[in-house]
Amino acid sequence: MLNILRRIVQKVNAAKTLQVALEIIVQEVRVAMKTEVCSVFLFDDDENSYTLMASEGLNQSAIGMKLLRSEGLVGQVGLREEPINLEDAASHPKYRYLKESGEERFHAFLGVPIIHHRAILGVLVVQQQEVRFFDETEESFLITISAQLAGIIAHAEASGSLSRQETGSATKDTRFTGVAGAPGVAIGEAVVISPPAYLRSVPDRDADDIDVELQHLDRALKAVRKDMRETSNKLAPSLPREEMALFDVYLSMLDDSAIGAEVRAVIREGQWAQGALRQVIEEHVKNFEMMEDVYLRERAVDVRDLGRRVLAYLQEQDKRDVVYPDNSVLLSEELTPAMLGEIPRDKLVGLVSVKGSGNSHVAILARAMGVPTVMGAVDLPFTRLNAREVIIDGNLGRVYPLPSPELRGYYQEVVDQEKQFVAGLDVLRDKPCITKDQTRVSLWVNTGLMTDVARSLDRGAEGVGLYRTEVHFMIRERFPSESEQQKIYREQLQAFAPNPVTMRTLDIGGDKALSYFPIQEDNPFLGWRGIRVTLDHPEIFLVQVRAMLKASEGLNNLRIMLPMVSNVAEVEEALHLIHRAHGEVVSEGFDVKLPPIGVMIEVPAAIYLVKEFARRVDFLSVGSNDLTQYLLAVDRNNPRVAELYHSFHPAVLAALQSIVRDCKAEGAAISICGEMAGDPAAAILLLAMGYEVLSMNATNLPKIKWALRNVSTRWAKGLLDEVMTMDDAYVIQSCIELAMRKAGLSKVMVGTRAGAK
């Protein structure tokens, strides 16, 4: 079964179009199950109907026939979202005969739903003339096939919709969902960037000059042949003859009668050399991967390696300056900081990365730069989008390629209103954040790079609630020394002095990795991360704390915060090390006071230890992103479960109330940092709960100040009381948004979740 399943999936993956994929499915499943009919019906949400897209066994004249959503047995499979197995289909009350299909001669019926991300894509059906039930093995096989193919069909449907948009025949906009990386909306022209020698990310591009592209290919092939001959000669004395013969095979594959000729043919059709190479190599790789013989199947790796070698030389020749349009949206399979450095900042309006998370270095940089960003757009066919118009919704993590005039008009209005509103907030820069009934709220910022400083101060930040020290570890190839860290921290402390700067000790692990300190774990988010790492490596912790203390001399605005704390013992051990570091620094002659020390509340266990922590440290700070993630058991960087991650989940709101209540009972200072603090709707609830310090990205600070200055704490508490009786996050969100509109706060909802379509 596994071998059959693998073969079918590989063949479907290799299909050029959705229709070809569906035809492969019905052919292969019919043979695999030794049945007489296999058909695929796809559901069209706009028409609310199923269409027979492909069939083996029914009359081909029936292809294209439609059934309403609840019509026939196919409709019942979709409505029930479970298999229907019948020995005599015609005797079922919901049976609907498809005219001209010829299905009247078939009795046995088994239909299973094709479901992707909870949405019905279609129904897969097998039929036989014999009056019988399909057995459990047959039913489980069809269910397995359906589950495996759902994602492929969804991707093919999206790509097909994109193709229809390219030809101007689309009936609706295509949306690709990822993870929100940096807030905001951008409309611009896609510029696809590929990393060195990485075939899969090479974009399609029309050749400017076919003869020049052919010359590039000739030179690259010649260079690779030369390299391989030199390698072969070097290894000849130490390799057996049969292994050496492989070099001759690889050289022959590059000949004009093999891969070289195929690439030339694609170039002559108008494709540039790199894109032509990618197309040909990918086709050969797929062919090898579908072979039954294990040895031959593994040769796909060799073909891919050959392609990379040729690509490296093609990229080396193609050193021409890229002309960036004024409204560039960078797209790549995996964006890197180096890619951001290649484009002038005044031309960059948005970023999209197929891989990566909302906490990746690029996402952090994007938030610091104020560039709308979507990460983890896994289904996006980005190689086809170069020079095409795209819309980036960084608030919801969505990408709309080739938008319709209606959608473009909607988002253009969002962009214009956002610019107009933000421009008018400059007058609030030096004004305090005080509610209508005189409640004072301190607005701090989250930082990680010096580029964050100017943006933060320009927006009136009153301090730093979270300085991510790990960022400077992530951009190096080794651990920074104590003196290097001291210099970095001093710059931050001086920039914000006399306002407080809360420096979080090194927080790595999870999805924040150091290339020179790899952590390999099956479940990194529940593994060795945050305070767990630094307590296991006191030499790293002590160096960092000493650097912080030395950097604070004469400024006295340092606060030290411990991440990922889950028990009292960790706090006590960390406090012991901090006191030890302070003693060492003082003994070296530095006149430094012991700074306030705090812990982050970001794991469920910490919620129940707030009072214990408050008796040992000077302040507590809620990390709303991780706390929400761990409470809901949802990876916030996974687009497949993104809808389950919601800050207004009743459990999250109850936890936040519990934390602030216990803190105030002990007289401890409490703040909150993360996405909730920078969301106007959430900020109103946090105000009502009693949080007096909100720390956020600098971009969001003016909106939060405007929103809180235009409400009263009494009104906010009334809203909080109302939503705390509700049991659904989306109902809570709708209730808050309605209340904000009635209160005249709709302006801050432009560009947020409430302003998204």
Buried (B, 14 or more C-beta within 10 A) or exposed (E): EEEBBEBBBBBBBBBEEBBBBBBBBBBBBBEBBEBBBBBBBBBEEEEEBBBBBBBBBBEEEBBEBEBEBEBBBBBBBBEEEEBBBBBBBEEBEBBBEBEEBBBEEBBBBBBBBBBBBEEBBBBBBBBBEEEEBBEEEBBEBBBBBBBBBBBBBBBBBBBBBBBBBBEEEBEEBBBBBBBBBBBBBBBBBBBBBBBEBBBBBBBBBEBEEBEBBBEBBBBBBEBBBEEBEEEBEEEEEEBEEEEBEEBEEBBEBBEEEBBBEBBBEBBBEEBBBBBBBBBBBBBBBBBBBBBEEEEEBEBBEBBBEBBBBBBBBBBBBBEEEEEBEEBBBBBBBBBBEEBBEEBEEEBBBBBBBBBBBBBBBBBBBBBBBBBBBBBBBBBBBBBBBBEBBBBBBBBBBBBBBBBBEEBBEBBBEBBEBBEEBBEEBEEBBEEEBEBEEEBEBBBBBBBBBEEBBEBBBEBBBBBBBBBBBBBBBBEEEEBBEBEBBBBBBBEBBBBBBEBBBBBBBBBBBBBBBBEEBEBEEEEBBEBBBBBBBBBEBBEBBBBBBBBBBBBBBEBBBBBBBBBBBBBEEBBEBBBEBBEBBBEBBBEEEBEBEBBBBBBBBBBBEBBEBBEBBBEBBBBBBBBBBBBBBBBBEBBBBBBEBBEBBBBBBBEBBEBBBBBBEBBBEBEBBBBBBBBBBBBBBBBBBBBBBBBBBBBBBBBBBBBBBBBBBBBBBEBBBEBBEEBBEBEEBEEBBBBBBEBBEEBEBBBBBBBBBBBBE
